[in-house]
Amino acid sequence: MSKLLFIRNIRGLDEPSLRQIINSKNLPCGTIMFKSGGACATVDFMEPSTAEYALTQLNGMPLQDQTLAVEPYNGLHSQMVKKASI
């Protein structure tokens, strides 16, 4: 599995808020890249095993009036994201 995950349904979150949610599950991550408008992001985890565990911990997690949707990044999302943080 890749170290990258694509996370949807995060409208209204900024980079520090998304990072806090990820860190609250003890999931160290690096760069977070948001889609224009902030509805989704690509998150780079330190290890493939961490990304795999993050997928199980974050996918389906309720967040405000949304439910997080998490999937492995497949490269097709590259036109949808912009760099938010390193």
HUURSUL-V63321 format. One record per residue. OMEGA is omega in degrees with one decimal (999 if undefined). D_CENTER is the distance of its C-alpha to the mean C-alpha in whole Angstrom. Layout:
OMEGA D_CENTER
OMEGA D_CENTER
This chain:
177.9 15
173.1 13
-175.4 11
173.8 8
175.5 6
-176.4 5
179.2 4
177.8 7
179.4 10
-179.9 9
179.8 12
178.2 14
169.8 11
-176.2 12
178.8 10
-179.9 12
178.0 11
178.8 7
179.1 8
177.8 11
-179.9 10
-179.4 8
179.4 11
176.6 13
-178.1 13
-178.5 14
-179.4 11
178.4 12
178.3 9
-175.1 10
172.0 10
-179.2 7
-177.9 8
169.6 9
174.2 11
-177.4 14
174.3 15
-179.3 11
-178.5 11
-178.9 7
169.8 5
-177.9 5
179.4 4
177.9 8
-175.2 9
-177.0 13
175.5 14
-179.9 14
176.5 15
177.9 12
179.6 10
178.2 12
177.7 12
178.3 9
-178.7 9
-176.9 12
-173.3 11
-177.0 9
-179.5 10
-179.8 12
177.0 12
179.8 14
-175.6 13
-179.9 16
-177.9 17
172.9 14
-179.8 13
173.7 9
-174.8 9
178.9 7
175.3 9
177.4 10
-175.7 10
179.4 13
179.9 14
-178.8 15
-170.2 12
179.0 14
-173.9 16
-172.2 13
172.9 11
-176.3 13
-179.6 12
-174.8 12
174.9 12
999 14
